[in-house]
Amino acid sequence: AEILTPSPGSWVMISRILDLLFIHAVREWSSSSHTEPGWLTAAMDPRLAPVLTAIHNNLEHPWSIAELAQHARQSRSAFTQRFTELLGQPPAAYIGERRLDRAAHLLRSTTDPVRQIGRAVGYTSDAAFSRAFQRRFGEPPLRWRTHHMSG
């Protein structure tokens, strides 16, 4: 009715209805026993949510499994198993991907030196950053930047 015969405030009501439908859909999805591994599955897990927040807020930090397990209030082995099960990859692989994704974003959107970007995402060695970046994106960071710079 709000779409077919709009009246004052209809757009607000439609927006709220869409918000409620989205929340309902996420609740249904999260309560399903057939959820696929991934970021949303893990983010809704009470043990892993604080871990993901810590990782994403501090990508440059040299995370250890013991430290991440402590955030999850679990043993290292229980944490690693849960993380891998819910995210579909081990913690180190997840962190590495997030670091390189952030690096790619910074290379595209800033003029910061490659060395500074590598440090900002947690690499202490320029060579290690360059090797990891090339493995993931097929080119070293500087060459990749010239092909993908936002303009």
Backbone bond lengths (Angstrom), bond angles and torsions (degrees), N, CA, C in turn:
res aa  C-N    CA-C-N  psi(-1)  N-CA   C-N-CA  omega(-1)  CA-C   N-CA-C  phi
1 A - - - 1.452 - - 1.527 110.07 -
2 E 1.326 117.66 -38.34 1.466 120.33 -179.47 1.526 111.89 -66.78
3 I 1.324 116.93 -28.64 1.469 120.73 178.79 1.528 110.49 -83.23
4 L 1.327 116.38 -44.64 1.463 120.71 -176.28 1.523 112.80 -71.67
5 T 1.307 117.15 -39.39 1.471 120.95 179.31 1.522 108.94 -130.40
6 P 1.344 115.94 74.43 1.458 119.11 -177.48 1.525 112.15 -63.37
7 S 1.312 114.65 145.68 1.462 122.11 175.83 1.524 107.16 -137.94
8 P 1.330 118.06 174.00 1.467 118.81 -179.12 1.537 111.54 -51.89
9 G 1.316 114.72 130.40 1.461 120.43 179.51 1.522 114.35 88.87
10 S 1.328 117.79 -1.34 1.473 120.20 -178.36 1.516 112.21 -59.49
11 W 1.329 117.24 -42.66 1.458 119.74 -177.28 1.523 111.10 -63.33
12 V 1.338 117.46 -33.51 1.469 120.86 177.48 1.526 109.52 -68.05
13 M 1.326 116.08 -44.41 1.467 119.66 -179.81 1.525 110.80 -63.86
14 I 1.318 117.99 -41.67 1.467 121.42 179.59 1.528 109.56 -63.06
15 S 1.324 116.18 -43.41 1.463 120.37 178.51 1.527 111.20 -59.90
16 R 1.315 117.15 -45.20 1.468 121.52 179.97 1.529 111.16 -65.28
17 I 1.311 116.56 -40.09 1.467 120.35 178.24 1.530 110.07 -61.98
18 L 1.334 115.91 -42.86 1.466 119.38 178.23 1.527 111.01 -63.82
19 D 1.338 117.51 -39.86 1.473 120.60 176.19 1.524 110.69 -59.21
20 L 1.325 115.76 -46.50 1.465 120.13 -179.18 1.528 111.34 -64.21
21 L 1.323 117.55 -40.36 1.466 120.55 177.72 1.524 111.01 -63.55
22 F 1.322 116.45 -40.36 1.464 119.99 178.75 1.528 110.52 -63.13
23 I 1.328 116.97 -46.65 1.466 120.76 178.90 1.521 110.52 -60.11
24 H 1.306 116.28 -43.22 1.467 120.23 178.66 1.538 110.59 -61.50
25 A 1.318 116.83 -43.71 1.471 120.57 179.49 1.528 111.27 -62.41
26 V 1.332 117.90 -42.30 1.468 121.04 178.88 1.521 110.35 -65.31
27 R 1.325 117.47 -40.61 1.469 120.20 177.20 1.515 111.13 -61.56
28 E 1.308 117.11 -45.37 1.466 120.75 178.82 1.516 110.73 -61.75
29 W 1.317 116.01 -45.48 1.462 120.53 -179.59 1.523 110.46 -61.26
30 S 1.341 116.99 -44.58 1.461 119.56 -175.89 1.519 112.77 -70.71
31 S 1.313 117.59 -24.88 1.463 119.55 179.75 1.524 112.21 -88.06
32 S 1.321 116.95 -6.62 1.461 121.37 178.98 1.524 109.76 -71.80
33 S 1.301 116.07 144.41 1.467 119.61 177.94 1.529 111.42 -83.66
34 H 1.338 117.28 -0.84 1.463 121.54 -176.68 1.528 112.18 -109.66
35 T 1.342 117.66 30.83 1.454 119.20 179.87 1.524 109.91 -72.43
36 E 1.317 115.03 141.16 1.459 122.09 178.57 1.529 109.19 -85.52
37 P 1.339 117.47 152.22 1.461 118.95 175.11 1.525 109.90 -62.57
38 G 1.301 116.17 146.58 1.457 120.58 177.44 1.512 111.28 163.75
39 W 1.327 114.65 177.82 1.452 121.04 -174.80 1.525 111.89 -59.97
40 L 1.330 118.58 -45.47 1.462 120.63 -177.05 1.527 111.18 -64.97
41 T 1.315 117.03 -40.91 1.464 120.54 177.33 1.522 109.96 -57.75
42 A 1.310 117.05 -46.90 1.467 121.27 -178.83 1.525 111.77 -70.47
43 A 1.330 117.23 -38.05 1.463 120.61 -178.44 1.524 111.73 -64.69
44 M 1.318 117.40 -25.40 1.461 120.65 179.50 1.522 111.88 -88.42
45 D 1.328 116.90 -5.43 1.456 121.24 178.65 1.531 109.12 -82.98
46 P 1.342 118.01 125.91 1.470 119.42 -175.96 1.529 114.53 -62.38
47 R 1.316 117.93 -25.64 1.475 120.65 178.73 1.527 111.26 -80.82
48 L 1.343 116.76 -37.94 1.460 119.54 -174.52 1.524 114.09 -90.44
49 A 1.313 118.12 -22.13 1.471 120.19 -179.27 1.531 112.33 -54.97
50 P 1.355 119.34 -47.38 1.471 117.63 179.14 1.528 112.84 -66.64
51 V 1.322 116.87 -28.90 1.468 120.96 177.82 1.524 109.28 -66.84
52 L 1.330 116.79 -47.66 1.466 120.09 179.83 1.521 111.02 -62.78
53 T 1.315 117.22 -39.90 1.467 120.56 177.76 1.525 109.88 -60.78
54 A 1.319 116.80 -46.39 1.472 120.96 -179.71 1.525 110.75 -61.80
55 I 1.320 116.95 -45.49 1.473 120.81 -179.76 1.523 110.07 -60.71
56 H 1.328 116.66 -51.39 1.461 120.31 -175.16 1.526 112.50 -67.41
57 N 1.323 117.43 -30.42 1.463 120.14 179.10 1.523 112.92 -80.99
58 N 1.342 117.39 -17.58 1.469 121.28 -175.65 1.523 111.05 -140.14
59 L 1.322 117.30 58.57 1.463 119.88 -178.42 1.520 112.51 -60.18
60 E 1.321 116.92 -28.48 1.464 119.69 -177.11 1.527 112.72 -75.34
61 H 1.318 117.26 -13.78 1.470 121.47 -178.31 1.536 110.14 -68.80
62 P 1.330 117.87 138.93 1.481 120.33 178.20 1.536 111.06 -79.77
63 W 1.306 116.48 76.84 1.470 121.77 -174.61 1.524 112.15 -62.22
64 S 1.315 115.58 136.36 1.463 121.07 171.93 1.527 107.59 -111.76
65 I 1.323 116.02 158.00 1.468 120.19 177.66 1.527 109.75 -60.25
66 A 1.326 117.28 -40.63 1.466 120.61 -179.87 1.522 111.10 -60.54
67 E 1.316 116.98 -42.79 1.465 121.16 -179.49 1.535 111.31 -67.45
68 L 1.327 116.46 -42.15 1.464 119.98 177.99 1.528 110.89 -65.94
69 A 1.325 116.34 -40.70 1.469 120.34 178.40 1.523 110.54 -62.16
70 Q 1.305 116.05 -35.51 1.463 120.23 177.88 1.537 110.28 -64.02
71 H 1.334 117.32 -40.74 1.473 121.18 176.37 1.532 110.80 -60.85
72 A 1.334 115.41 -34.50 1.468 120.57 -179.04 1.525 112.17 -85.82
73 R 1.326 116.62 -6.84 1.466 121.88 -177.07 1.535 110.45 57.91
74 Q 1.338 115.09 47.65 1.466 122.16 179.27 1.520 109.59 -138.90
75 S 1.314 114.83 165.69 1.468 118.98 172.28 1.529 107.94 -70.35
76 R 1.329 115.83 162.88 1.470 119.50 -179.93 1.524 111.14 -60.52
77 S 1.330 117.40 -43.66 1.466 119.38 -176.98 1.526 111.45 -69.55
78 A 1.334 117.77 -41.80 1.468 120.67 178.47 1.525 110.32 -64.88
79 F 1.339 116.05 -40.87 1.465 120.28 178.71 1.524 111.19 -62.22
80 T 1.328 116.44 -50.00 1.469 120.40 -177.79 1.518 110.80 -60.03
81 Q 1.326 117.03 -42.06 1.456 120.46 179.10 1.530 110.96 -63.72
82 R 1.324 116.92 -47.01 1.469 121.26 -178.96 1.525 110.79 -63.96
83 F 1.322 116.91 -45.24 1.458 122.05 -179.68 1.528 110.35 -59.18
84 T 1.318 115.63 -49.30 1.460 120.86 -178.20 1.524 111.15 -64.13
85 E 1.313 116.32 -39.84 1.467 120.84 179.71 1.529 111.38 -65.49
86 L 1.317 117.28 -44.21 1.465 120.47 -175.35 1.524 114.35 -84.06
87 L 1.336 117.25 -27.56 1.463 119.62 179.72 1.522 112.70 -101.63
88 G 1.312 116.93 -15.02 1.459 119.19 178.98 1.514 114.13 81.69
89 Q 1.330 117.68 8.25 1.462 122.30 176.89 1.521 108.79 -159.45
90 P 1.325 116.89 154.38 1.469 120.37 -179.84 1.531 111.26 -67.09
91 P 1.342 116.73 160.08 1.464 120.40 -177.70 1.531 114.47 -54.86
92 A 1.314 117.88 -45.25 1.477 119.88 -177.37 1.527 111.40 -62.61
93 A 1.318 117.28 -39.75 1.466 120.44 178.83 1.528 110.50 -66.18
94 Y 1.324 116.52 -41.33 1.467 121.06 178.75 1.525 110.54 -61.83
95 I 1.326 116.30 -47.85 1.464 120.61 -179.62 1.529 110.27 -62.21
96 G 1.324 116.56 -43.17 1.460 120.14 178.71 1.523 112.30 -59.38
97 E 1.320 116.82 -43.55 1.471 120.31 178.16 1.516 111.45 -63.91
98 R 1.335 117.17 -43.40 1.468 119.94 -179.60 1.528 110.43 -63.59
99 R 1.329 116.85 -40.62 1.461 120.37 178.66 1.523 111.13 -61.36
100 L 1.318 115.93 -45.63 1.461 119.52 -178.27 1.528 111.67 -70.95
101 D 1.321 117.45 -34.77 1.470 119.95 174.45 1.530 110.23 -61.35
102 R 1.338 116.47 -45.93 1.469 120.31 179.07 1.526 110.05 -63.93
103 A 1.321 117.02 -41.17 1.465 120.11 178.89 1.529 110.49 -60.46
104 A 1.325 116.73 -43.98 1.469 120.38 179.08 1.525 110.08 -61.08
105 H 1.323 116.66 -42.48 1.462 120.20 178.27 1.532 110.53 -61.16
106 L 1.330 117.05 -45.64 1.463 120.89 -179.48 1.525 111.56 -66.47
107 L 1.311 117.36 -37.62 1.468 120.09 177.37 1.524 111.12 -63.52
108 R 1.327 116.07 -38.05 1.471 121.43 -179.32 1.524 112.32 -74.36
109 S 1.320 116.77 -35.77 1.468 119.54 -167.69 1.529 115.26 -107.60
110 T 1.330 118.31 -4.59 1.464 120.52 179.37 1.522 109.54 -131.74
111 T 1.311 114.98 171.64 1.470 120.41 173.15 1.530 110.23 -109.49
112 D 1.336 116.19 15.36 1.463 120.09 178.94 1.527 109.73 -57.82
113 P 1.325 117.31 144.03 1.467 119.91 177.55 1.536 111.45 -59.82
114 V 1.309 116.41 147.52 1.464 122.14 -179.33 1.524 110.58 -55.31
115 R 1.307 116.76 -42.75 1.477 120.71 179.70 1.529 110.39 -57.68
116 Q 1.330 117.16 -44.43 1.466 121.90 -179.51 1.532 110.73 -64.47
117 I 1.311 117.14 -39.66 1.468 121.34 178.82 1.521 109.86 -65.35
118 G 1.325 117.29 -44.55 1.459 120.73 177.33 1.515 111.70 -56.74
119 R 1.332 116.36 -44.38 1.466 120.77 178.34 1.535 110.90 -65.29
120 A 1.331 116.58 -39.72 1.472 121.19 -177.04 1.523 112.44 -64.45
121 V 1.326 116.37 -24.70 1.467 119.13 -179.64 1.528 112.75 -105.76
122 G 1.335 116.94 11.09 1.456 119.25 170.01 1.511 117.88 105.22
123 Y 1.330 118.24 8.30 1.462 119.78 177.95 1.520 109.16 -96.08
124 T 1.324 116.74 128.06 1.461 120.64 179.32 1.524 111.27 -93.75
125 S 1.324 116.36 -10.54 1.463 121.60 -179.90 1.526 109.34 -121.99
126 D 1.328 116.04 129.35 1.469 120.44 177.53 1.524 110.64 -62.24
127 A 1.319 116.32 -39.87 1.462 120.45 -178.80 1.528 110.90 -65.01
128 A 1.330 117.12 -43.08 1.469 119.95 179.06 1.524 110.61 -63.83
129 F 1.332 117.54 -40.91 1.459 121.11 177.63 1.529 110.45 -62.10
130 S 1.305 116.39 -47.02 1.462 120.42 -178.54 1.535 111.53 -62.69
131 R 1.334 116.97 -43.51 1.476 120.73 178.91 1.526 111.15 -63.15
132 A 1.336 117.17 -46.75 1.467 120.94 -179.56 1.524 110.43 -63.68
133 F 1.320 116.74 -42.42 1.466 120.60 -179.56 1.529 110.22 -63.71
134 Q 1.319 117.08 -45.21 1.467 120.43 -179.81 1.524 111.47 -64.55
135 R 1.331 117.10 -38.92 1.466 120.38 177.30 1.533 110.39 -59.81
136 R 1.325 116.34 -41.42 1.469 121.04 -176.45 1.519 113.20 -79.09
137 F 1.335 117.47 -41.59 1.465 121.03 -171.64 1.526 114.54 -111.75
138 G 1.328 117.91 -2.21 1.461 121.22 174.61 1.514 115.50 82.14
139 E 1.332 118.24 -0.63 1.463 122.41 178.70 1.521 108.63 -147.01
140 P 1.337 117.27 153.26 1.458 118.88 173.29 1.537 109.97 -65.20
141 P 1.327 117.89 157.28 1.463 121.10 -173.66 1.537 115.33 -54.13
142 L 1.320 118.03 -44.68 1.466 119.90 -176.41 1.531 111.41 -65.90
143 R 1.318 116.89 -43.18 1.466 120.02 178.38 1.529 110.24 -66.72
144 W 1.323 115.85 -41.44 1.471 119.88 178.39 1.529 110.14 -59.52
145 R 1.329 115.86 -42.11 1.473 120.57 179.98 1.523 110.86 -59.13
146 T 1.313 117.73 -44.36 1.463 119.01 -177.72 1.532 111.78 -63.99
147 H 1.309 117.79 -28.84 1.468 121.48 178.65 1.521 113.89 -84.89
148 H 1.337 118.46 -18.21 1.471 121.67 -172.04 1.529 114.51 -125.73
149 M 1.313 118.69 8.50 1.464 121.18 -176.25 1.514 111.01 -61.02
150 S 1.351 116.38 132.14 1.466 121.70 174.73 1.514 108.28 -68.74
151 G 1.297 115.48 143.93 1.461 116.01 -179.90 1.427 109.34 -147.26
